[in-house]
Amino acid sequence: MFNETTGPLRAKDVCQSLGHELLPKNVKGVRAKLKHLVKLGILTEADTGNFTRKQ
């Protein structure tokens, strides 16, 4: 999904794209996974809550 977008994505956008319901528990789970990918160096967090692919 991050390869196909030009700008940063929020956890809510990723949740919708994966077909999950927009429940707080689902969005929080996706956000936690995105933050883990930031720690692994795969993604970067441009602003608070805005995730992009590392260049």
C-alpha distance matrix in Angstrom:
0.0 3.8 5.4 5.4 6.7 10.2 11.1 10.8 9.3 11.8 12.0 13.2 10.1 8.0 11.1 11.4 8.1 9.3 12.6 14.6 17.6 17.7 20.4 21.1 21.0 17.5 16.1 18.3 17.1 13.4 14.7 16.9 14.2 12.3 15.8 16.5 13.7 15.4 18.7 17.6 16.7 13.1 11.9 14.4 15.5 16.6 18.6 19.3 16.3 14.0 11.4 10.1 9.6 13.2 15.0
3.8 0.0 3.8 5.4 5.5 8.0 8.6 8.2 7.9 10.9 11.9 13.7 11.0 9.2 12.8 13.6 10.9 12.3 15.7 17.2 19.9 19.3 21.9 21.9 22.0 18.8 16.9 18.5 17.6 13.9 14.3 16.4 13.9 11.2 14.2 15.2 12.0 12.9 16.4 15.5 14.0 10.5 9.0 11.1 12.5 13.4 15.8 17.0 14.5 11.7 8.8 6.7 6.0 9.6 11.3
5.4 3.8 0.0 3.8 5.8 8.0 10.1 10.9 11.3 14.6 15.7 17.3 14.2 12.6 16.1 16.5 13.3 14.7 18.0 20.0 22.9 22.6 25.3 25.6 25.6 22.3 20.6 22.3 21.2 17.4 18.0 19.9 17.1 14.6 17.5 18.1 14.6 15.5 18.8 17.3 15.4 11.9 11.1 13.4 15.4 15.9 18.7 20.3 18.1 15.0 12.1 9.3 7.4 10.4 10.9
5.4 5.4 3.8 0.0 3.8 6.8 9.4 11.0 11.0 14.4 15.8 16.6 13.1 12.2 15.6 15.1 11.9 14.0 16.8 19.2 21.8 21.6 24.7 25.4 25.8 22.3 20.6 22.9 22.1 18.3 19.1 21.4 19.0 16.5 19.6 20.6 17.4 18.3 21.8 20.6 18.8 15.3 14.1 15.9 17.2 17.2 19.6 21.2 18.8 15.6 13.4 11.0 10.2 13.5 13.9
6.7 5.5 5.8 3.8 0.0 3.8 5.8 7.6 8.2 11.8 13.9 14.7 11.2 11.2 14.8 14.3 11.8 14.5 17.1 19.1 21.2 20.4 23.4 23.8 24.6 21.5 19.2 21.4 21.2 17.5 17.6 20.4 18.5 15.5 18.3 20.0 17.0 17.2 21.0 20.5 18.4 15.3 13.2 14.2 14.9 14.3 16.5 18.2 16.0 12.6 11.1 8.9 9.3 12.7 13.2
10.2 8.0 8.0 6.8 3.8 0.0 3.8 7.1 9.2 12.9 15.7 16.6 13.5 14.0 17.6 17.2 15.2 18.0 20.5 22.2 24.1 22.8 25.8 25.8 26.9 24.0 21.4 23.3 23.5 19.8 19.3 22.1 20.5 17.2 19.4 21.4 18.4 17.9 21.6 21.4 18.8 16.2 13.8 13.9 14.5 13.0 15.3 17.7 16.2 12.5 11.4 8.8 9.6 12.3 12.0
11.1 8.6 10.1 9.4 5.8 3.8 0.0 3.8 6.6 10.0 13.3 14.3 11.7 12.7 16.2 16.2 14.9 17.7 20.1 21.2 22.7 21.0 23.7 23.3 24.7 22.1 19.1 20.8 21.5 17.9 16.9 19.8 18.8 15.3 17.1 19.6 17.1 16.1 19.8 20.3 17.8 15.6 12.5 11.9 11.6 9.9 11.7 14.1 12.7 9.0 8.7 7.0 9.2 11.8 12.3
10.8 8.2 10.9 11.0 7.6 7.1 3.8 0.0 3.8 6.8 10.1 11.7 9.8 10.5 14.0 14.7 13.8 16.2 18.8 19.3 20.7 18.7 21.1 20.3 21.5 19.2 16.0 17.4 18.2 14.8 13.3 16.2 15.6 12.0 13.6 16.3 14.2 13.1 16.9 17.7 15.7 13.7 10.2 9.3 8.4 7.4 8.9 10.8 9.1 5.4 5.1 4.7 8.1 10.8 12.4
9.3 7.9 11.3 11.0 8.2 9.2 6.6 3.8 0.0 3.8 6.7 8.1 6.1 6.9 10.2 11.0 10.5 12.8 15.2 15.5 16.9 15.0 17.4 16.9 18.1 15.6 12.5 14.3 15.1 11.6 10.7 14.0 13.3 10.1 12.4 15.2 13.5 13.1 16.8 17.7 16.4 14.1 10.8 10.7 9.5 9.7 10.3 11.0 8.1 5.4 5.2 6.4 9.5 12.7 14.9
11.8 10.9 14.6 14.4 11.8 12.9 10.0 6.8 3.8 0.0 3.8 5.3 5.3 6.5 8.7 10.1 10.9 12.7 14.6 14.0 14.9 12.4 14.4 13.5 14.9 12.9 9.4 11.1 12.5 9.5 8.1 11.8 12.1 9.3 11.2 14.4 13.6 13.2 16.6 18.1 17.4 15.6 12.2 11.8 9.7 10.5 10.0 9.3 5.8 5.0 6.2 9.0 12.2 15.1 17.7
12.0 11.9 15.7 15.8 13.9 15.7 13.3 10.1 6.7 3.8 0.0 3.8 5.4 5.1 6.1 8.7 9.8 10.6 12.5 11.2 12.2 10.0 11.6 10.6 11.5 9.3 6.0 7.7 8.8 5.9 5.1 8.9 9.3 7.5 9.8 12.5 12.4 12.9 15.8 17.2 17.3 15.5 12.6 13.0 11.2 13.0 12.5 10.9 7.1 7.8 8.0 11.0 13.5 16.4 19.5
13.2 13.7 17.3 16.6 14.7 16.6 14.3 11.7 8.1 5.3 3.8 0.0 3.8 5.5 5.0 6.3 8.6 10.0 10.8 9.5 9.7 7.1 9.4 9.3 11.1 8.8 5.7 8.9 10.4 8.1 8.2 11.9 12.4 11.2 13.5 16.2 16.1 16.7 19.6 20.9 21.0 18.9 16.1 16.5 14.5 15.7 14.8 13.3 9.6 10.2 11.1 13.7 16.4 19.5 22.4
10.1 11.0 14.2 13.1 11.2 13.5 11.7 9.8 6.1 5.3 5.4 3.8 0.0 3.8 5.4 5.2 6.2 8.7 10.0 10.2 11.1 9.4 12.4 12.9 14.4 11.5 9.0 12.1 12.9 9.8 10.4 14.0 13.6 11.8 14.7 17.1 16.1 16.8 20.2 21.0 20.6 18.0 15.2 15.9 14.5 15.3 15.1 14.5 10.9 10.1 10.4 12.1 14.5 18.0 20.4
8.0 9.2 12.6 12.2 11.2 14.0 12.7 10.5 6.9 6.5 5.1 5.5 3.8 0.0 3.8 5.4 5.0 6.2 8.7 8.9 11.0 10.2 12.7 13.2 13.6 10.3 8.5 11.2 10.9 7.4 8.8 11.9 10.7 9.3 12.7 14.5 13.3 14.7 17.9 18.2 18.2 15.5 13.2 14.7 14.0 15.5 16.0 15.2 11.5 10.8 9.8 11.3 12.9 16.4 19.2
11.1 12.8 16.1 15.6 14.8 17.6 16.2 14.0 10.2 8.7 6.1 5.0 5.4 3.8 0.0 3.8 5.5 5.3 6.5 5.4 7.4 6.9 9.3 10.4 10.6 7.1 6.2 9.5 9.1 6.5 8.9 11.8 11.1 10.8 14.0 15.6 15.2 16.9 19.7 20.2 20.8 18.2 16.2 17.6 16.6 18.4 18.3 17.0 13.2 13.4 12.9 14.9 16.5 19.8 22.8
11.4 13.6 16.5 15.1 14.3 17.2 16.2 14.7 11.0 10.1 8.7 6.3 5.2 5.4 3.8 0.0 3.8 5.4 5.1 5.7 7.0 6.9 10.3 12.3 13.2 9.9 9.1 12.8 12.8 10.3 12.5 15.5 14.8 14.2 17.4 19.2 18.5 20.0 23.0 23.4 23.6 20.8 18.7 20.0 19.0 20.2 20.1 19.1 15.3 15.0 14.9 16.4 18.1 21.7 24.2
8.1 10.9 13.3 11.9 11.8 15.2 14.9 13.8 10.5 10.9 9.8 8.6 6.2 5.0 5.5 3.8 0.0 3.8 5.4 7.6 10.1 10.6 13.8 15.5 15.9 12.3 11.6 14.9 14.2 11.2 13.5 16.3 14.7 13.8 17.5 18.8 17.4 19.2 22.3 22.1 22.1 18.9 17.2 19.0 18.6 19.9 20.5 20.0 16.3 15.3 14.3 15.0 16.1 19.8 22.1
9.3 12.3 14.7 14.0 14.5 18.0 17.7 16.2 12.8 12.7 10.6 10.0 8.7 6.2 5.3 5.4 3.8 0.0 3.8 5.7 9.1 10.5 13.0 14.8 14.4 10.6 10.9 13.9 12.3 9.7 12.9 15.0 13.0 13.2 16.8 17.5 16.4 18.9 21.6 21.1 21.7 18.6 17.4 19.7 19.6 21.5 22.1 21.2 17.5 17.0 15.6 16.5 17.1 20.6 23.2
12.6 15.7 18.0 16.8 17.1 20.5 20.1 18.8 15.2 14.6 12.5 10.8 10.0 8.7 6.5 5.1 5.4 3.8 0.0 3.8 6.6 9.0 11.6 14.2 14.1 10.5 11.5 14.8 13.7 11.8 15.0 17.2 15.8 16.2 19.7 20.5 19.9 22.2 24.8 24.6 25.3 22.3 21.0 23.0 22.5 24.2 24.4 23.3 19.5 19.3 18.5 19.7 20.6 24.2 26.7
14.6 17.2 20.0 19.2 19.1 22.2 21.2 19.3 15.5 14.0 11.2 9.5 10.2 8.9 5.4 5.7 7.6 5.7 3.8 0.0 3.8 6.3 8.2 10.8 10.4 6.9 8.6 11.8 10.7 9.7 12.9 14.9 14.2 15.1 18.2 19.1 19.2 21.4 23.7 23.9 25.0 22.4 20.9 22.7 21.9 23.9 23.6 22.0 18.2 18.8 18.2 20.1 21.3 24.7 27.6
17.6 19.9 22.9 21.8 21.2 24.1 22.7 20.7 16.9 14.9 12.2 9.7 11.1 11.0 7.4 7.0 10.1 9.1 6.6 3.8 0.0 3.8 5.5 9.0 9.5 7.0 8.6 11.9 11.9 11.5 14.1 16.3 16.4 17.3 19.9 21.3 21.7 23.6 25.9 26.5 27.6 25.2 23.4 24.7 23.3 25.1 24.3 22.4 18.7 19.7 19.9 22.1 23.8 27.2 30.1
17.7 19.3 22.6 21.6 20.4 22.8 21.0 18.7 15.0 12.4 10.0 7.1 9.4 10.2 6.9 6.9 10.6 10.5 9.0 6.3 3.8 0.0 3.8 6.5 8.4 6.5 6.5 9.9 11.1 10.6 12.3 15.0 15.7 16.1 18.4 20.3 20.9 22.2 24.6 25.8 26.6 24.5 22.2 23.0 21.1 22.6 21.5 19.4 15.9 17.1 17.9 20.5 22.7 25.9 28.9
20.4 21.9 25.3 24.7 23.4 25.8 23.7 21.1 17.4 14.4 11.6 9.4 12.4 12.7 9.3 10.3 13.8 13.0 11.6 8.2 5.5 3.8 0.0 3.8 5.5 5.3 6.4 8.7 10.0 10.9 12.4 14.4 15.7 16.7 18.5 20.2 21.5 22.8 24.7 26.1 27.4 25.6 23.5 24.2 22.2 24.0 22.6 20.0 16.7 18.7 19.5 22.5 24.7 27.6 30.9
21.1 21.9 25.6 25.4 23.8 25.8 23.3 20.3 16.9 13.5 10.6 9.3 12.9 13.2 10.4 12.3 15.5 14.8 14.2 10.8 9.0 6.5 3.8 0.0 3.8 5.5 5.2 6.0 8.5 10.0 10.4 12.1 14.3 15.2 16.2 18.3 19.9 20.9 22.5 24.4 25.7 24.4 22.1 22.5 20.1 22.1 20.4 17.4 14.5 17.1 18.1 21.5 23.9 26.4 29.8
21.0 22.0 25.6 25.8 24.6 26.9 24.7 21.5 18.1 14.9 11.5 11.1 14.4 13.6 10.6 13.2 15.9 14.4 14.1 10.4 9.5 8.4 5.5 3.8 0.0 3.8 5.6 5.2 6.1 8.7 9.9 10.6 12.5 14.3 15.3 16.6 18.6 20.0 21.2 22.8 24.6 23.4 21.7 22.4 20.6 23.1 21.8 18.7 15.8 18.3 18.7 21.9 23.8 26.2 29.8
17.5 18.8 22.3 22.3 21.5 24.0 22.1 19.2 15.6 12.9 9.3 8.8 11.5 10.3 7.1 9.9 12.3 10.6 10.5 6.9 7.0 6.5 5.3 5.5 3.8 0.0 3.8 5.5 5.1 6.3 8.6 9.9 10.8 12.4 14.3 15.5 16.8 18.6 20.2 21.3 22.9 21.2 19.5 20.7 19.2 21.7 20.9 18.3 14.9 16.8 16.7 19.6 21.2 23.9 27.4
16.1 16.9 20.6 20.6 19.2 21.4 19.1 16.0 12.5 9.4 6.0 5.7 9.0 8.5 6.2 9.1 11.6 10.9 11.5 8.6 8.6 6.5 6.4 5.2 5.6 3.8 0.0 3.8 5.4 5.2 6.1 8.6 9.9 10.4 12.2 14.2 15.3 16.5 18.5 20.0 21.1 19.5 17.3 18.0 16.1 18.3 17.2 14.7 11.3 13.2 13.6 16.7 18.9 21.6 24.9
18.3 18.5 22.3 22.9 21.4 23.3 20.8 17.4 14.3 11.1 7.7 8.9 12.1 11.2 9.5 12.8 14.9 13.9 14.8 11.8 11.9 9.9 8.7 6.0 5.2 5.5 3.8 0.0 3.8 5.5 5.0 6.1 8.7 9.8 10.4 12.3 14.3 15.2 16.6 18.5 20.0 19.1 17.0 17.5 15.5 18.1 16.9 13.9 11.0 13.7 14.0 17.4 19.5 21.6 25.2
17.1 17.6 21.2 22.1 21.2 23.5 21.5 18.2 15.1 12.5 8.8 10.4 12.9 10.9 9.1 12.8 14.2 12.3 13.7 10.7 11.9 11.1 10.0 8.5 6.1 5.1 5.4 3.8 0.0 3.8 5.4 5.2 6.4 8.7 10.0 10.7 12.6 14.4 15.6 16.8 18.8 17.6 16.2 17.4 16.2 19.3 18.8 16.1 13.1 15.2 14.5 17.4 18.8 20.9 24.6
13.4 13.9 17.4 18.3 17.5 19.8 17.9 14.8 11.6 9.5 5.9 8.1 9.8 7.4 6.5 10.3 11.2 9.7 11.8 9.7 11.5 10.6 10.9 10.0 8.7 6.3 5.2 5.5 3.8 0.0 3.8 5.4 5.1 6.2 8.6 9.8 10.6 12.5 14.4 15.3 16.7 15.0 13.3 14.8 13.8 16.7 16.6 14.6 11.2 12.5 11.4 14.1 15.4 17.9 21.4
14.7 14.3 18.0 19.1 17.6 19.3 16.9 13.3 10.7 8.1 5.1 8.2 10.4 8.8 8.9 12.5 13.5 12.9 15.0 12.9 14.1 12.3 12.4 10.4 9.9 8.6 6.1 5.0 5.4 3.8 0.0 3.8 5.4 5.0 6.1 8.6 9.8 10.5 12.5 14.3 15.3 14.3 12.1 12.6 11.0 13.9 13.4 11.0 7.9 9.9 9.4 12.7 14.6 16.6 20.2
16.9 16.4 19.9 21.4 20.4 22.1 19.8 16.2 14.0 11.8 8.9 11.9 14.0 11.9 11.8 15.5 16.3 15.0 17.2 14.9 16.3 15.0 14.4 12.1 10.6 9.9 8.6 6.1 5.2 5.4 3.8 0.0 3.8 5.5 5.1 6.2 8.7 9.8 10.7 12.5 14.4 13.9 12.5 13.3 12.2 15.7 15.5 12.9 10.6 12.7 11.7 14.6 15.9 17.3 21.1
14.2 13.9 17.1 19.0 18.5 20.5 18.8 15.6 13.3 12.1 9.3 12.4 13.6 10.7 11.1 14.8 14.7 13.0 15.8 14.2 16.4 15.7 15.7 14.3 12.5 10.8 9.9 8.7 6.4 5.1 5.4 3.8 0.0 3.8 5.4 5.0 6.3 8.7 9.9 10.6 12.6 11.4 10.6 12.5 12.4 15.9 16.5 14.8 12.1 13.2 11.2 13.3 13.8 15.4 19.2
12.3 11.2 14.6 16.5 15.5 17.2 15.3 12.0 10.1 9.3 7.5 11.2 11.8 9.3 10.8 14.2 13.8 13.2 16.2 15.1 17.3 16.1 16.7 15.2 14.3 12.4 10.4 9.8 8.7 6.2 5.0 5.5 3.8 0.0 3.8 5.3 5.0 6.4 8.9 9.8 10.7 9.3 7.5 9.0 8.9 12.3 13.2 11.9 9.3 9.8 7.4 9.6 10.5 12.3 16.0
15.8 14.2 17.5 19.6 18.3 19.4 17.1 13.6 12.4 11.2 9.8 13.5 14.7 12.7 14.0 17.4 17.5 16.8 19.7 18.2 19.9 18.4 18.5 16.2 15.3 14.3 12.2 10.4 10.0 8.6 6.1 5.1 5.4 3.8 0.0 3.8 5.4 4.9 6.4 8.7 9.8 9.9 8.2 8.5 7.9 11.7 12.2 10.6 9.0 10.3 8.5 11.0 12.1 12.8 16.6
16.5 15.2 18.1 20.6 20.0 21.4 19.6 16.3 15.2 14.4 12.5 16.2 17.1 14.5 15.6 19.2 18.8 17.5 20.5 19.1 21.3 20.3 20.2 18.3 16.6 15.5 14.2 12.3 10.7 9.8 8.6 6.2 5.0 5.3 3.8 0.0 3.8 5.3 5.1 6.3 8.8 9.0 8.9 10.3 10.9 14.7 15.7 14.3 12.8 13.7 11.4 13.1 13.1 13.4 17.2
13.7 12.0 14.6 17.4 17.0 18.4 17.1 14.2 13.5 13.6 12.4 16.1 16.1 13.3 15.2 18.5 17.4 16.4 19.9 19.2 21.7 20.9 21.5 19.9 18.6 16.8 15.3 14.3 12.6 10.6 9.8 8.7 6.3 5.0 5.4 3.8 0.0 3.8 5.4 5.0 6.3 5.4 5.6 8.1 9.8 13.3 15.2 14.6 13.0 12.8 9.7 10.4 9.7 10.1 13.8
15.4 12.9 15.5 18.3 17.2 17.9 16.1 13.1 13.1 13.2 12.9 16.7 16.8 14.7 16.9 20.0 19.2 18.9 22.2 21.4 23.6 22.2 22.8 20.9 20.0 18.6 16.5 15.2 14.4 12.5 10.5 9.8 8.7 6.4 4.9 5.3 3.8 0.0 3.8 5.4 5.1 5.8 4.6 5.3 6.8 10.4 12.3 12.1 11.3 11.1 8.3 9.2 9.1 8.7 12.4
18.7 16.4 18.8 21.8 21.0 21.6 19.8 16.9 16.8 16.6 15.8 19.6 20.2 17.9 19.7 23.0 22.3 21.6 24.8 23.7 25.9 24.6 24.7 22.5 21.2 20.2 18.5 16.6 15.6 14.4 12.5 10.7 9.9 8.9 6.4 5.1 5.4 3.8 0.0 3.8 5.4 7.7 8.0 8.5 9.9 13.4 15.0 14.4 14.1 14.5 12.0 13.0 12.5 11.4 14.8
17.6 15.5 17.3 20.6 20.5 21.4 20.3 17.7 17.7 18.1 17.2 20.9 21.0 18.2 20.2 23.4 22.1 21.1 24.6 23.9 26.5 25.8 26.1 24.4 22.8 21.3 20.0 18.5 16.8 15.3 14.3 12.5 10.6 9.8 8.7 6.3 5.0 5.4 3.8 0.0 3.8 5.7 7.8 9.6 12.0 15.3 17.5 17.3 16.6 16.4 13.3 13.4 11.9 10.6 13.9
16.7 14.0 15.4 18.8 18.4 18.8 17.8 15.7 16.4 17.4 17.3 21.0 20.6 18.2 20.8 23.6 22.1 21.7 25.3 25.0 27.6 26.6 27.4 25.7 24.6 22.9 21.1 20.0 18.8 16.7 15.3 14.4 12.6 10.7 9.8 8.8 6.3 5.1 5.4 3.8 0.0 3.8 5.7 7.1 10.3 12.9 15.7 16.3 15.9 15.0 11.8 11.1 9.3 7.2 10.2
13.1 10.5 11.9 15.3 15.3 16.2 15.6 13.7 14.1 15.6 15.5 18.9 18.0 15.5 18.2 20.8 18.9 18.6 22.3 22.4 25.2 24.5 25.6 24.4 23.4 21.2 19.5 19.1 17.6 15.0 14.3 13.9 11.4 9.3 9.9 9.0 5.4 5.8 7.7 5.7 3.8 0.0 3.8 7.0 10.3 12.9 15.8 16.5 15.4 13.9 10.3 9.0 6.6 5.8 9.1
11.9 9.0 11.1 14.1 13.2 13.8 12.5 10.2 10.8 12.2 12.6 16.1 15.2 13.2 16.2 18.7 17.2 17.4 21.0 20.9 23.4 22.2 23.5 22.1 21.7 19.5 17.3 17.0 16.2 13.3 12.1 12.5 10.6 7.5 8.2 8.9 5.6 4.6 8.0 7.8 5.7 3.8 0.0 3.8 6.8 9.3 12.2 13.0 11.9 10.2 6.6 5.6 4.6 4.8 8.6
14.4 11.1 13.4 15.9 14.2 13.9 11.9 9.3 10.7 11.8 13.0 16.5 15.9 14.7 17.6 20.0 19.0 19.7 23.0 22.7 24.7 23.0 24.2 22.5 22.4 20.7 18.0 17.5 17.4 14.8 12.6 13.3 12.5 9.0 8.5 10.3 8.1 5.3 8.5 9.6 7.1 7.0 3.8 0.0 3.8 6.0 9.0 10.3 10.1 8.4 5.7 5.4 6.1 5.5 8.7
15.5 12.5 15.4 17.2 14.9 14.5 11.6 8.4 9.5 9.7 11.2 14.5 14.5 14.0 16.6 19.0 18.6 19.6 22.5 21.9 23.3 21.1 22.2 20.1 20.6 19.2 16.1 15.5 16.2 13.8 11.0 12.2 12.4 8.9 7.9 10.9 9.8 6.8 9.9 12.0 10.3 10.3 6.8 3.8 0.0 3.8 5.6 6.6 6.7 5.5 4.5 6.3 8.8 9.0 11.9
16.6 13.4 15.9 17.2 14.3 13.0 9.9 7.4 9.7 10.5 13.0 15.7 15.3 15.5 18.4 20.2 19.9 21.5 24.2 23.9 25.1 22.6 24.0 22.1 23.1 21.7 18.3 18.1 19.3 16.7 13.9 15.7 15.9 12.3 11.7 14.7 13.3 10.4 13.4 15.3 12.9 12.9 9.3 6.0 3.8 0.0 3.8 6.8 7.8 5.6 6.0 6.7 9.6 9.8 11.7
18.6 15.8 18.7 19.6 16.5 15.3 11.7 8.9 10.3 10.0 12.5 14.8 15.1 16.0 18.3 20.1 20.5 22.1 24.4 23.6 24.3 21.5 22.6 20.4 21.8 20.9 17.2 16.9 18.8 16.6 13.4 15.5 16.5 13.2 12.2 15.7 15.2 12.3 15.0 17.5 15.7 15.8 12.2 9.0 5.6 3.8 0.0 3.8 6.0 5.2 7.6 9.6 12.9 13.5 15.5
19.3 17.0 20.3 21.2 18.2 17.7 14.1 10.8 11.0 9.3 10.9 13.3 14.5 15.2 17.0 19.1 20.0 21.2 23.3 22.0 22.4 19.4 20.0 17.4 18.7 18.3 14.7 13.9 16.1 14.6 11.0 12.9 14.8 11.9 10.6 14.3 14.6 12.1 14.4 17.3 16.3 16.5 13.0 10.3 6.6 6.8 3.8 0.0 3.8 5.7 8.3 11.4 14.7 15.4 18.0
16.3 14.5 18.1 18.8 16.0 16.2 12.7 9.1 8.1 5.8 7.1 9.6 10.9 11.5 13.2 15.3 16.3 17.5 19.5 18.2 18.7 15.9 16.7 14.5 15.8 14.9 11.3 11.0 13.1 11.2 7.9 10.6 12.1 9.3 9.0 12.8 13.0 11.3 14.1 16.6 15.9 15.4 11.9 10.1 6.7 7.8 6.0 3.8 0.0 3.8 6.3 10.0 13.3 14.9 17.8
14.0 11.7 15.0 15.6 12.6 12.5 9.0 5.4 5.4 5.0 7.8 10.2 10.1 10.8 13.4 15.0 15.3 17.0 19.3 18.8 19.7 17.1 18.7 17.1 18.3 16.8 13.2 13.7 15.2 12.5 9.9 12.7 13.2 9.8 10.3 13.7 12.8 11.1 14.5 16.4 15.0 13.9 10.2 8.4 5.5 5.6 5.2 5.7 3.8 0.0 3.8 6.8 10.4 12.3 14.8
11.4 8.8 12.1 13.4 11.1 11.4 8.7 5.1 5.2 6.2 8.0 11.1 10.4 9.8 12.9 14.9 14.3 15.6 18.5 18.2 19.9 17.9 19.5 18.1 18.7 16.7 13.6 14.0 14.5 11.4 9.4 11.7 11.2 7.4 8.5 11.4 9.7 8.3 12.0 13.3 11.8 10.3 6.6 5.7 4.5 6.0 7.6 8.3 6.3 3.8 0.0 3.8 7.0 9.2 12.1
10.1 6.7 9.3 11.0 8.9 8.8 7.0 4.7 6.4 9.0 11.0 13.7 12.1 11.3 14.9 16.4 15.0 16.5 19.7 20.1 22.1 20.5 22.5 21.5 21.9 19.6 16.7 17.4 17.4 14.1 12.7 14.6 13.3 9.6 11.0 13.1 10.4 9.2 13.0 13.4 11.1 9.0 5.6 5.4 6.3 6.7 9.6 11.4 10.0 6.8 3.8 0.0 3.8 6.3 8.7
9.6 6.0 7.4 10.2 9.3 9.6 9.2 8.1 9.5 12.2 13.5 16.4 14.5 12.9 16.5 18.1 16.1 17.1 20.6 21.3 23.8 22.7 24.7 23.9 23.8 21.2 18.9 19.5 18.8 15.4 14.6 15.9 13.8 10.5 12.1 13.1 9.7 9.1 12.5 11.9 9.3 6.6 4.6 6.1 8.8 9.6 12.9 14.7 13.3 10.4 7.0 3.8 0.0 3.8 6.3
13.2 9.6 10.4 13.5 12.7 12.3 11.8 10.8 12.7 15.1 16.4 19.5 18.0 16.4 19.8 21.7 19.8 20.6 24.2 24.7 27.2 25.9 27.6 26.4 26.2 23.9 21.6 21.6 20.9 17.9 16.6 17.3 15.4 12.3 12.8 13.4 10.1 8.7 11.4 10.6 7.2 5.8 4.8 5.5 9.0 9.8 13.5 15.4 14.9 12.3 9.2 6.3 3.8 0.0 3.8
15.0 11.3 10.9 13.9 13.2 12.0 12.3 12.4 14.9 17.7 19.5 22.4 20.4 19.2 22.8 24.2 22.1 23.2 26.7 27.6 30.1 28.9 30.9 29.8 29.8 27.4 24.9 25.2 24.6 21.4 20.2 21.1 19.2 16.0 16.6 17.2 13.8 12.4 14.8 13.9 10.2 9.1 8.6 8.7 11.9 11.7 15.5 18.0 17.8 14.8 12.1 8.7 6.3 3.8 0.0
